[in-house]
């Protein structure tokens, strides 16, 4: 049974409902409402609740950022400015602000926990763990903030009447320094996965702190390279590699043999042998517009013609987000042709409730098929869902497979495609060849003979398939360099590669795909360097004159 997530949207309002020592106070504060360990634990659950709330991974973050990348498209017009309309985003776009504010609400409440544990008597081990867990959550928020907005104000203590509410932006370097410090604390004090109490399943562990530390080291090293500070980057690539190695040698995690089992909601609990950190969801029949315990993901990603796949009124999806035709085509040809992950990641052939077969571009079609111009994402299916927003599917944010690719990438940046880098990379291909128990010969291992830059492109492509729909692609586009070592992958994709493709959706004639294009054009706009960050929200700069806007916005 998954733990219940209580939506404590404000720390004070959460505490106001607590019954503490039978004493009644006019108002609840950290001083009078937190008296014992269970109070700390209740408030900690409230901190986590921000991650599952609508401004967090309950809606805004995923709705906003999936179509901002190059692999998933949407033509939905509500919340215009992000869904299918990236060119009209501005500092007043609602999602730009709600995402920003939600990260800071989480940071505020994590700071509240840190303040509270110093004021009451606690078991030393419990106190150390609580501090580390709050540090982890704060670091997690700042890691997302710095990637999305650049340097942001650092708030590392509780806000009170004497606090300075109008802080300037800290530098990117300063934000990462704080992230590293907070995560290092989590590595030393949080429990290992196998030692985590059953009642705290889904909460941060030592492995989660290590995993995000490795990821943050790698991302910061990428940043240094892009800022022409490569002489500093090497030390952080080395730290990323060493931290990834510590996870691999810990024996705490493994790659699930059947990649497809990762997306089976009936096997989620056992999948946490690979899943390091995730947003948990539980089927919820209340359908309370994303404030419940379930998720909307199946309805968003699946088409209206795929039966018995969601808990919506029609038991099919809304088809709001689709895979870009060029992206799916990339993984149906060459070294990925026949890759088991493709079958379990993309919905490209299916039969509807009327026994009509649907086939997506570029697969072979016959006259009786319904021709689909785009494939869909198959990772989030829950036919037993209880409502439109009441599905079981957990949202995986960090899996063990990524640790191997972090090691491969860091080692490659240090020493090129060495045997060590190739072995880490090929661990994922070996798992893919296991398929569902019937071994395959594809995808083949990558062997020596590549340049550092070419192997970097292999890693980029591998990450694209392995993590599509898992909150990685946009950050990979922003942080990774193209093989010319000067442009981000985002600049290359939107400035060179995508404009080289025929715009528009595929067409068919005489039962052959011919004509049309391979991109949903509304999601492919000319490159502008301002798109490498989101704008600082207008209502934040309006009240804080010390907040400067990102370039171009």
TORLUM-680349 format. One record per residue (C-alpha): x, y, z; residue in one letter; chain. Coordinates in steps of 0.05 Angstrom, whole numbers, padded with zeros to 5 digits. Layout:
<nodes>
NODE     east    north       up   aa   ch
NODE        X        Y        Z    a    A
...
</nodes>
This chain:
<nodes>
NODE     east    north       up   aa   ch
NODE    00000    00000    00000    x    A
NODE    00029    00067   -00019    x    A
NODE    00035    00120    00033    x    A
NODE   -00019    00173    00035    x    A
NODE    00004    00241    00011    x    A
NODE   -00028    00297    00051    x    A
NODE   -00028    00363    00014    x    A
NODE    00003    00411    00064    x    A
NODE    00007    00470    00017    x    A
NODE    00031    00515    00073    x    A
NODE    00074    00494    00131    x    A
NODE    00036    00536    00181    x    A
NODE   -00032    00511    00159    x    A
NODE   -00005    00440    00164    x    A
NODE    00017    00451    00235    x    A
NODE   -00048    00485    00254    x    A
NODE   -00085    00419    00250    x    A
NODE   -00037    00381    00296    x    A
NODE   -00058    00362    00365    x    A
NODE    00002    00372    00410    x    A
NODE    00003    00356    00484    x    A
NODE   -00070    00376    00491    x    A
NODE   -00050    00450    00493    x    A
NODE   -00090    00500    00452    x    A
NODE   -00054    00559    00421    x    A
NODE   -00083    00619    00385    x    A
NODE   -00040    00602    00324    x    A
NODE    00008    00547    00304    x    A
NODE    00082    00561    00297    x    A
NODE    00144    00518    00296    x    A
NODE    00156    00537    00368    x    A
NODE    00089    00514    00394    x    A
NODE    00065    00461    00345    x    A
NODE    00126    00417    00337    x    A
NODE    00141    00380    00402    x    A
NODE    00162    00310    00383    x    A
NODE    00190    00266    00328    x    A
NODE    00122    00248    00299    x    A
NODE    00107    00323    00289    x    A
NODE    00172    00330    00249    x    A
NODE    00152    00270    00207    x    A
NODE    00083    00298    00192    x    A
NODE    00113    00363    00170    x    A
NODE    00164    00326    00127    x    A
NODE    00106    00292    00090    x    A
NODE    00079    00362    00078    x    A
NODE    00145    00382    00046    x    A
NODE    00140    00323   -00002    x    A
NODE    00068    00342   -00018    x    A
NODE    00092    00403   -00057    x    A
NODE    00125    00355   -00107    x    A
NODE    00058    00320   -00121    x    A
NODE    00016    00384   -00121    x    A
NODE   -00013    00414   -00186    x    A
NODE    00043    00467   -00192    x    A
NODE    00093    00411   -00185    x    A
NODE    00095    00342   -00216    x    A
NODE    00019    00338   -00208    x    A
NODE    00012    00380   -00271    x    A
NODE    00050    00443   -00288    x    A
NODE    00121    00419   -00292    x    A
NODE    00105    00361   -00338    x    A
NODE    00053    00397   -00380    x    A
NODE    00100    00455   -00390    x    A
NODE    00167    00421   -00402    x    A
NODE    00152    00359   -00443    x    A
NODE    00131    00397   -00506    x    A
NODE    00187    00448   -00495    x    A
NODE    00237    00396   -00518    x    A
NODE    00243    00364   -00587    x    A
NODE    00216    00293   -00576    x    A
NODE    00144    00305   -00555    x    A
NODE    00094    00352   -00587    x    A
NODE    00026    00381   -00570    x    A
NODE   -00023    00424   -00608    x    A
NODE   -00068    00434   -00547    x    A
NODE   -00083    00508   -00542    x    A
NODE   -00103    00516   -00469    x    A
NODE   -00048    00545   -00426    x    A
NODE   -00024    00576   -00491    x    A
NODE    00049    00595   -00488    x    A
NODE    00078    00527   -00473    x    A
NODE    00034    00471   -00500    x    A
NODE    00049    00473   -00575    x    A
NODE    00061    00548   -00573    x    A
NODE    00131    00557   -00546    x    A
NODE    00143    00620   -00587    x    A
NODE    00093    00659   -00546    x    A
NODE    00121    00642   -00477    x    A
NODE    00138    00704   -00437    x    A
NODE    00152    00722   -00365    x    A
NODE    00077    00728   -00352    x    A
NODE    00060    00657   -00375    x    A
NODE    00025    00624   -00316    x    A
NODE    00066    00561   -00315    x    A
NODE    00131    00600   -00313    x    A
NODE    00110    00629   -00246    x    A
NODE    00074    00569   -00214    x    A
NODE    00134    00524   -00225    x    A
NODE    00182    00576   -00196    x    A
NODE    00138    00590   -00135    x    A
NODE    00126    00516   -00121    x    A
NODE    00201    00501   -00116    x    A
NODE    00208    00559   -00067    x    A
NODE    00149    00535   -00025    x    A
NODE    00183    00468   -00019    x    A
NODE    00249    00501    00000    x    A
NODE    00213    00545    00051    x    A
NODE    00182    00485    00085    x    A
NODE    00247    00445    00084    x    A
NODE    00280    00504    00118    x    A
NODE    00223    00503    00169    x    A
NODE    00240    00431    00186    x    A
NODE    00314    00448    00194    x    A
NODE    00295    00505    00241    x    A
NODE    00247    00462    00282    x    A
NODE    00293    00404    00295    x    A
NODE    00343    00450    00330    x    A
NODE    00290    00473    00380    x    A
NODE    00266    00407    00409    x    A
NODE    00297    00346    00440    x    A
NODE    00304    00289    00391    x    A
NODE    00339    00223    00385    x    A
NODE    00407    00241    00353    x    A
NODE    00399    00190    00296    x    A
NODE    00328    00214    00280    x    A
NODE    00351    00287    00282    x    A
NODE    00409    00273    00235    x    A
NODE    00364    00237    00186    x    A
NODE    00311    00292    00188    x    A
NODE    00364    00345    00174    x    A
NODE    00392    00305    00116    x    A
NODE    00323    00292    00086    x    A
NODE    00307    00366    00089    x    A
NODE    00374    00381    00057    x    A
NODE    00360    00331    00002    x    A
NODE    00292    00362   -00014    x    A
NODE    00322    00432   -00014    x    A
NODE    00378    00410   -00060    x    A
NODE    00329    00375   -00107    x    A
NODE    00290    00440   -00114    x    A
NODE    00351    00484   -00125    x    A
NODE    00378    00434   -00177    x    A
NODE    00314    00442   -00217    x    A
NODE    00312    00517   -00207    x    A
NODE    00383    00529   -00230    x    A
NODE    00372    00487   -00292    x    A
NODE    00307    00522   -00310    x    A
NODE    00322    00594   -00290    x    A
NODE    00397    00600   -00280    x    A
NODE    00424    00634   -00218    x    A
NODE    00368    00644   -00167    x    A
NODE    00364    00673   -00096    x    A
NODE    00390    00624   -00044    x    A
NODE    00346    00619    00018    x    A
NODE    00376    00571    00068    x    A
NODE    00342    00592    00132    x    A
NODE    00271    00601    00155    x    A
NODE    00237    00666    00134    x    A
NODE    00210    00710    00190    x    A
NODE    00189    00782    00201    x    A
NODE    00261    00805    00203    x    A
NODE    00282    00769    00140    x    A
NODE    00302    00805    00076    x    A
NODE    00246    00788    00028    x    A
NODE    00280    00820   -00031    x    A
NODE    00343    00781   -00046    x    A
NODE    00384    00787   -00109    x    A
NODE    00401    00727   -00152    x    A
NODE    00459    00685   -00130    x    A
NODE    00507    00661   -00184    x    A
NODE    00500    00593   -00217    x    A
NODE    00566    00574   -00182    x    A
NODE    00538    00592   -00114    x    A
NODE    00474    00553   -00125    x    A
NODE    00512    00491   -00145    x    A
NODE    00558    00498   -00085    x    A
NODE    00497    00496   -00040    x    A
NODE    00467    00437   -00078    x    A
NODE    00531    00397   -00069    x    A
NODE    00535    00413    00005    x    A
NODE    00462    00392    00018    x    A
NODE    00468    00328   -00022    x    A
NODE    00533    00308    00010    x    A
NODE    00498    00312    00077    x    A
NODE    00445    00265    00050    x    A
NODE    00497    00215    00028    x    A
NODE    00525    00209    00098    x    A
NODE    00461    00208    00138    x    A
NODE    00402    00180    00098    x    A
NODE    00387    00105    00100    x    A
NODE    00406    00058    00045    x    A
NODE    00348    00032    00002    x    A
NODE    00349   -00036    00036    x    A
NODE    00350   -00005    00105    x    A
NODE    00293    00044    00092    x    A
NODE    00232    00031    00137    x    A
NODE    00171    00005    00099    x    A
NODE    00131    00063    00126    x    A
NODE    00178    00112    00090    x    A
NODE    00177    00079    00022    x    A
NODE    00184    00131   -00033    x    A
NODE    00223    00180    00011    x    A
NODE    00295    00200    00000    x    A
NODE    00350    00150    00011    x    A
NODE    00426    00151    00010    x    A
NODE    00421    00126   -00062    x    A
NODE    00376    00184   -00082    x    A
NODE    00425    00234   -00052    x    A
NODE    00484    00199   -00086    x    A
NODE    00446    00196   -00152    x    A
NODE    00428    00269   -00153    x    A
NODE    00497    00288   -00130    x    A
NODE    00527    00250   -00190    x    A
NODE    00476    00283   -00236    x    A
NODE    00490    00352   -00207    x    A
NODE    00566    00343   -00213    x    A
NODE    00557    00323   -00286    x    A
NODE    00509    00380   -00302    x    A
NODE    00555    00431   -00270    x    A
NODE    00615    00404   -00308    x    A
NODE    00574    00412   -00372    x    A
NODE    00559    00483   -00352    x    A
NODE    00632    00499   -00340    x    A
NODE    00650    00472   -00409    x    A
NODE    00597    00514   -00442    x    A
NODE    00622    00575   -00403    x    A
NODE    00692    00564   -00431    x    A
NODE    00717    00542   -00363    x    A
NODE    00738    00473   -00384    x    A
NODE    00800    00475   -00339    x    A
NODE    00751    00473   -00280    x    A
NODE    00704    00421   -00310    x    A
NODE    00749    00360   -00304    x    A
NODE    00746    00358   -00228    x    A
NODE    00670    00354   -00231    x    A
NODE    00668    00301   -00285    x    A
NODE    00714    00261   -00240    x    A
NODE    00668    00272   -00180    x    A
NODE    00608    00251   -00223    x    A
NODE    00643    00187   -00244    x    A
NODE    00666    00170   -00173    x    A
NODE    00596    00182   -00144    x    A
NODE    00564    00140   -00198    x    A
NODE    00615    00085   -00184    x    A
NODE    00597    00087   -00110    x    A
NODE    00525    00072   -00127    x    A
NODE    00543    00016   -00175    x    A
NODE    00589   -00018   -00125    x    A
NODE    00541   -00009   -00067    x    A
NODE    00498   -00068   -00090    x    A
NODE    00435   -00030   -00071    x    A
NODE    00406   -00027   -00141    x    A
NODE    00401   -00070   -00203    x    A
NODE    00374   -00064   -00274    x    A
NODE    00307   -00099   -00278    x    A
NODE    00317   -00156   -00328    x    A
NODE    00254   -00140   -00368    x    A
NODE    00253   -00067   -00388    x    A
NODE    00179   -00072   -00403    x    A
NODE    00164   -00092   -00331    x    A
NODE    00184   -00022   -00309    x    A
NODE    00119    00004   -00339    x    A
NODE    00074   -00049   -00309    x    A
NODE    00035   -00015   -00253    x    A
NODE    00026   -00083   -00220    x    A
NODE    00101   -00090   -00211    x    A
NODE    00119   -00021   -00188    x    A
NODE    00139   -00040   -00117    x    A
NODE    00191   -00090   -00142    x    A
NODE    00215   -00041   -00194    x    A
NODE    00245    00002   -00139    x    A
NODE    00305   -00044   -00143    x    A
NODE    00320    00001   -00203    x    A
NODE    00281    00064   -00188    x    A
NODE    00322    00109   -00143    x    A
NODE    00273    00168   -00135    x    A
NODE    00203    00178   -00159    x    A
NODE    00137    00214   -00150    x    A
NODE    00088    00163   -00122    x    A
NODE    00016    00157   -00144    x    A
NODE   -00043    00116   -00120    x    A
NODE   -00108    00102   -00156    x    A
NODE   -00158    00154   -00134    x    A
NODE   -00232    00153   -00152    x    A
NODE   -00246    00223   -00126    x    A
NODE   -00223    00256   -00190    x    A
NODE   -00209    00321   -00155    x    A
NODE   -00174    00356   -00212    x    A
NODE   -00103    00336   -00195    x    A
NODE   -00108    00348   -00120    x    A
NODE   -00118    00273   -00108    x    A
NODE   -00067    00218   -00101    x    A
NODE   -00070    00193   -00173    x    A
NODE   -00038    00217   -00237    x    A
NODE   -00065    00243   -00303    x    A
NODE   -00007    00215   -00345    x    A
NODE   -00042    00158   -00382    x    A
NODE   -00097    00203   -00406    x    A
NODE   -00048    00255   -00430    x    A
NODE   -00002    00209   -00469    x    A
NODE   -00049    00156   -00497    x    A
NODE   -00095    00164   -00558    x    A
NODE   -00171    00165   -00558    x    A
NODE   -00171    00100   -00598    x    A
NODE   -00131    00057   -00550    x    A
NODE   -00184    00019   -00508    x    A
NODE   -00183   -00001   -00435    x    A
NODE   -00120    00038   -00421    x    A
NODE   -00142    00093   -00374    x    A
NODE   -00192    00111   -00320    x    A
NODE   -00223    00167   -00361    x    A
NODE   -00297    00166   -00379    x    A
NODE   -00281    00131   -00445    x    A
NODE   -00226    00087   -00415    x    A
NODE   -00180    00115   -00469    x    A
NODE   -00133    00173   -00471    x    A
NODE   -00139    00245   -00493    x    A
NODE   -00079    00244   -00540    x    A
NODE   -00056    00312   -00517    x    A
NODE    00017    00295   -00526    x    A
NODE    00048    00254   -00582    x    A
NODE    00117    00232   -00603    x    A
NODE    00148    00274   -00658    x    A
NODE    00149    00231   -00723    x    A
NODE    00223    00242   -00735    x    A
NODE    00239    00220   -00664    x    A
NODE    00202    00154   -00668    x    A
NODE    00232    00142   -00737    x    A
NODE    00302    00151   -00708    x    A
NODE    00291    00089   -00665    x    A
NODE    00260    00044   -00718    x    A
NODE    00321    00043   -00762    x    A
NODE    00396    00028   -00759    x    A
NODE    00425    00004   -00694    x    A
NODE    00358    00010   -00657    x    A
NODE    00317   -00030   -00706    x    A
NODE    00287   -00087   -00665    x    A
NODE    00306   -00057   -00598    x    A
NODE    00258   -00085   -00546    x    A
NODE    00255   -00017   -00512    x    A
NODE    00223    00013   -00573    x    A
NODE    00165   -00036   -00568    x    A
NODE    00154   -00021   -00494    x    A
NODE    00164    00054   -00500    x    A
NODE    00123    00074   -00561    x    A
NODE    00051    00057   -00579    x    A
NODE    00056    00050   -00655    x    A
NODE    00009   -00008   -00672    x    A
NODE   -00056   -00024   -00637    x    A
NODE   -00128   -00047   -00647    x    A
NODE   -00185   -00002   -00626    x    A
NODE   -00252   -00022   -00595    x    A
NODE   -00280   -00033   -00665    x    A
NODE   -00224   -00082   -00683    x    A
NODE   -00194   -00030   -00730    x    A
NODE   -00118   -00032   -00733    x    A
NODE   -00079    00032   -00724    x    A
NODE   -00008    00039   -00750    x    A
NODE    00037    00099   -00742    x    A
NODE    00090    00128   -00787    x    A
NODE    00138    00101   -00811    x    A
NODE    00115    00028   -00801    x    A
NODE    00088   -00013   -00859    x    A
NODE    00014    00001   -00873    x    A
NODE   -00042   -00033   -00912    x    A
NODE   -00106   -00006   -00941    x    A
NODE   -00150   -00025   -00882    x    A
NODE   -00105    00008   -00830    x    A
NODE   -00120    00074   -00796    x    A
NODE   -00057    00113   -00812    x    A
NODE   -00029    00150   -00752    x    A
NODE    00019    00206   -00766    x    A
NODE    00051    00202   -00697    x    A
NODE    00066    00147   -00647    x    A
NODE    00046    00155   -00574    x    A
NODE    00082    00142   -00509    x    A
NODE    00066    00074   -00479    x    A
NODE    00100    00080   -00411    x    A
NODE    00039    00104   -00373    x    A
NODE   -00020    00055   -00380    x    A
NODE   -00070    00039   -00326    x    A
NODE   -00134    00008   -00349    x    A
NODE   -00154    00000   -00276    x    A
NODE   -00150    00075   -00263    x    A
NODE   -00208    00101   -00223    x    A
NODE   -00216    00170   -00255    x    A
NODE   -00185    00218   -00305    x    A
NODE   -00133    00238   -00254    x    A
NODE   -00135    00174   -00213    x    A
NODE   -00082    00129   -00242    x    A
NODE   -00030    00087   -00206    x    A
NODE    00031    00102   -00249    x    A
NODE    00090    00128   -00209    x    A
NODE    00132    00181   -00244    x    A
NODE    00205    00158   -00244    x    A
NODE    00253    00215   -00237    x    A
NODE    00318    00177   -00228    x    A
NODE    00332    00105   -00247    x    A
NODE    00394    00062   -00238    x    A
NODE    00402    00059   -00314    x    A
NODE    00418    00133   -00313    x    A
NODE    00475    00121   -00264    x    A
NODE    00510    00079   -00317    x    A
NODE    00501    00133   -00369    x    A
NODE    00526    00187   -00321    x    A
NODE    00588    00145   -00310    x    A
NODE    00597    00134   -00385    x    A
NODE    00589    00207   -00401    x    A
NODE    00635    00232   -00346    x    A
NODE    00689    00182   -00364    x    A
NODE    00682    00200   -00438    x    A
NODE    00691    00274   -00423    x    A
NODE    00753    00257   -00382    x    A
NODE    00786    00203   -00424    x    A
NODE    00745    00192   -00486    x    A
NODE    00708    00126   -00501    x    A
NODE    00753    00083   -00457    x    A
NODE    00737    00011   -00440    x    A
NODE    00707    00036   -00375    x    A
NODE    00661    00085   -00410    x    A
NODE    00639    00033   -00461    x    A
NODE    00625   -00019   -00408    x    A
NODE    00579    00028   -00370    x    A
NODE    00543    00048   -00434    x    A
NODE    00536   -00024   -00458    x    A
NODE    00504   -00046   -00392    x    A
NODE    00439   -00015   -00417    x    A
NODE    00445   -00049   -00484    x    A
NODE    00457   -00116   -00451    x    A
NODE    00393   -00107   -00411    x    A
NODE    00355   -00088   -00474    x    A
NODE    00378   -00152   -00509    x    A
NODE    00347   -00193   -00453    x    A
NODE    00279   -00168   -00477    x    A
NODE    00223   -00205   -00441    x    A
NODE    00262   -00270   -00433    x    A
NODE    00275   -00285   -00506    x    A
NODE    00345   -00259   -00519    x    A
NODE    00357   -00214   -00580    x    A
NODE    00420   -00193   -00617    x    A
NODE    00401   -00120   -00618    x    A
NODE    00419   -00068   -00597    x    A
NODE    00492   -00087   -00607    x    A
NODE    00546   -00063   -00560    x    A
NODE    00584    00000   -00580    x    A
NODE    00657   -00017   -00590    x    A
NODE    00721    00024   -00595    x    A
NODE    00738    00068   -00654    x    A
NODE    00695    00128   -00638    x    A
NODE    00719    00198   -00621    x    A
NODE    00700    00230   -00556    x    A
NODE    00650    00274   -00593    x    A
NODE    00619    00216   -00631    x    A
NODE    00610    00175   -00568    x    A
NODE    00578    00236   -00535    x    A
NODE    00526    00234   -00591    x    A
NODE    00515    00160   -00578    x    A
NODE    00502    00176   -00505    x    A
NODE    00453    00231   -00524    x    A
NODE    00415    00183   -00569    x    A
NODE    00415    00128   -00517    x    A
NODE    00387    00175   -00465    x    A
NODE    00334    00198   -00515    x    A
NODE    00306    00127   -00520    x    A
NODE    00318    00103   -00449    x    A
NODE    00286    00164   -00415    x    A
NODE    00234    00191   -00464    x    A
NODE    00176    00219   -00423    x    A
NODE    00216    00218   -00358    x    A
NODE    00234    00291   -00347    x    A
NODE    00304    00287   -00378    x    A
NODE    00303    00308   -00450    x    A
NODE    00299    00384   -00443    x    A
NODE    00355    00385   -00391    x    A
NODE    00397    00340   -00436    x    A
NODE    00386    00388   -00494    x    A
NODE    00407    00447   -00452    x    A
NODE    00468    00417   -00417    x    A
NODE    00501    00372   -00469    x    A
NODE    00548    00398   -00523    x    A
NODE    00541    00381   -00596    x    A
NODE    00603    00348   -00625    x    A
NODE    00631    00415   -00648    x    A
NODE    00642    00427   -00573    x    A
NODE    00614    00498   -00577    x    A
NODE    00538    00492   -00584    x    A
NODE    00488    00460   -00537    x    A
NODE    00448    00403   -00565    x    A
NODE    00388    00449   -00560    x    A
NODE    00420    00499   -00607    x    A
NODE    00440    00444   -00655    x    A
NODE    00372    00410   -00655    x    A
NODE    00330    00473   -00662    x    A
NODE    00381    00514   -00701    x    A
NODE    00407    00462   -00751    x    A
NODE    00377    00392   -00748    x    A
NODE    00302    00405   -00742    x    A
NODE    00302    00461   -00794    x    A
NODE    00334    00411   -00842    x    A
NODE    00273    00365   -00837    x    A
NODE    00210    00374   -00878    x    A
NODE    00159    00409   -00834    x    A
NODE    00089    00381   -00825    x    A
NODE    00061    00312   -00811    x    A
NODE    00071    00250   -00855    x    A
NODE    00023    00234   -00911    x    A
NODE    00007    00169   -00945    x    A
NODE   -00015    00149   -01015    x    A
NODE   -00027    00081   -01045    x    A
NODE   -00013    00051   -00976    x    A
NODE    00057    00079   -00975    x    A
NODE    00082    00134   -00931    x    A
NODE    00100    00189   -00979    x    A
NODE    00095    00264   -00978    x    A
NODE    00084    00310   -00919    x    A
NODE    00138    00320   -00867    x    A
NODE    00165    00290   -00803    x    A
NODE    00154    00345   -00751    x    A
NODE    00095    00375   -00716    x    A
NODE    00114    00445   -00739    x    A
NODE    00081    00485   -00683    x    A
NODE    00132    00456   -00635    x    A
NODE    00193    00471   -00678    x    A
NODE    00210    00545   -00678    x    A
NODE    00275    00581   -00696    x    A
NODE    00330    00576   -00646    x    A
NODE    00338    00635   -00599    x    A
NODE    00390    00633   -00543    x    A
NODE    00338    00659   -00494    x    A
NODE    00303    00591   -00497    x    A
NODE    00362    00560   -00460    x    A
NODE    00329    00585   -00396    x    A
NODE    00258    00602   -00375    x    A
NODE    00244    00675   -00359    x    A
NODE    00243    00697   -00286    x    A
NODE    00168    00706   -00273    x    A
NODE    00143    00777   -00283    x    A
NODE    00105    00778   -00217    x    A
NODE    00171    00761   -00181    x    A
NODE    00211    00817   -00214    x    A
NODE    00153    00865   -00202    x    A
NODE    00157    00858   -00127    x    A
NODE    00232    00849   -00122    x    A
NODE    00272    00901   -00159    x    A
NODE    00337    00863   -00143    x    A
NODE    00315    00805   -00188    x    A
NODE    00345    00814   -00257    x    A
NODE    00313    00782   -00318    x    A
NODE    00346    00728   -00360    x    A
NODE    00375    00753   -00426    x    A
NODE    00326    00761   -00483    x    A
NODE    00263    00759   -00441    x    A
</nodes>
